[in-house]
């Protein structure tokens, strides 16, 4: 009931993000059901097609977690602990909201799938989808419900793990020592709020994943080259009609994607460090410190988006301008889900970073910092990230396309 009341009073942009999570869950659920329907009539390669669906499923779960982290209804505020809404209860509210949104999307996916099969009101679109969905065969409802539960269960577990309350005992002990036993509820409130409110401009240590990320990226490119040394033998069947690469090539791309995701925070931290070199002014110092402190929050989505875009360019390089419809409808749906969810995750992470430094920004404005300087620092941060990650994406895409076009 409390979660419903908070939802009714939520800002429209927050509701829009939750609806986008539901739409992503509906898309991946429909993709899984279509893979099941395809397997009923064409069992060959069905397990490999199902494995391919793990990529959009992972992108959907990542987006759902990012939305849960930025949900304002789960942010600690004064007075909530007094009514029993501590960090654990707020985390539970975020988990429930994620579960409701993803379950709604899965339910929509099931209704659309059954409608296209003709199980509800007859065959639509003159039976064009009958062969793709194996409408002439009975649908195993147990398998369909199991596949539909994948997105809600994984997103809920991931959101609960990401938003789990951190230990606050040392902070509470220091607060009690400084204020005495009569501090009351305000002391506990402060102890809970301090660990959840990061200082956006404090110095931070460099992320440790950069060497591992570079090594995995290089290993992935090497695996792609080695797997494609004899052409496209052993092609991996995917939803739709994409048969452009072998299983080894796609495994190499997966290694490359993991490597870029691990290297993203380190590259972002390095960008912030470079901005502060050679006698920086106030703008460069502010932009660099902000990038260094937000490297872990926005670096990983940047790395994932870099991997997705480079993979899309590499796959597009397989076909010339004269090829017509090389990808099937399900492949297009999966690619759209992956690209859309990764881009939305990056935007959501940027919003989370802005929320995290709200208090510090307000303090800077109170001390007399001009608003134009803050806007210029934000522009410098964005330009630096674009100047670094765009060439990196192009380089990885070019290297990944070499074994595919050989």
Secondary structure, 3 states (H helix, E strand, C coil): CHHHHHHHCCCHHHHHHHHHHHHHHHHHHHHHHHHHHHHHHCCCCHHHHHHHHHHHHHHHHHHHHHHHHCCHHHCCCCCCHHHCCCHHHHHHHHHHHHHHHHHHHHHHHHHHHHHHHCCCCCCCHHHCCHHHHCCCCCCCHHHHHHHHHHHHHHHHHHHHHHCCCCCCHHHHHHHHHHHCHHHCHHHHHHHHHHHHCCCCCCCCCCCCCHHHHHHHHHHHHHHHHHHCCCCCCCECCCCCCCCCCEHHHHHHHHHHHHHHHHHHHHHHHHHHHHHCCCCCCHHHHHHHHHHHHCHHHHHHHHHHHHHHHHHHHHHHCCCCCCCCCCCCHHHHHHHHHHHHHHHHHHHHHHHHHHHHCHHHHHHHHHCCCCHHHHHHHHHHHHHHHHHHHHHHHHHHHHHHHHHHHC
